[in-house]
Amino acid sequence: GLRAQARNPFHAPTFGLEAPLTELLIHGQDIRRPLGLDHPFPPDATRTVLDMLASSTAKRGFVPRRLPDGLRFEADDVDWASGSGELVSGPGTAVAFAMTGRKDALDELTGPGVAVLRAR
């Protein structure tokens, strides 16, 4: 079923085609993390997801309001950074997970901004 829909160009209104990729990464991690299953994402896909999550559009459905305010997110396994303020750094998938308000990846992240995320 997934292969049959792989080339379906549908995406939620106002979101680009990167939205389904973001859904795949985030919801895939929602399932894999509790089961202890690791699934690395290609660096280009991870950067695309992080770019989307850092966009103003993401605040309409992917990123909780004010969650990223005053924080600088950096992925240490792909060349990516966004924002300004207290640093939150770690693997790109963990950064993406944290940017969507999920707490399961916070232990994989470093920097003074992690305490801010925990409080939010």
Buried (B, 14 or more C-beta within 10 A) or exposed (E): EEEEEEEEEEBEEEBBEBBBBBBBBBEBBEEEBEEEEEEEBEBEBBBBBBBBBBBEBBBEEBBEEEBBEEBBBBBBBBEBBBBEBBBBBBBBBBBBBBBBBBEEBBEBBEBEBBEBBEEE
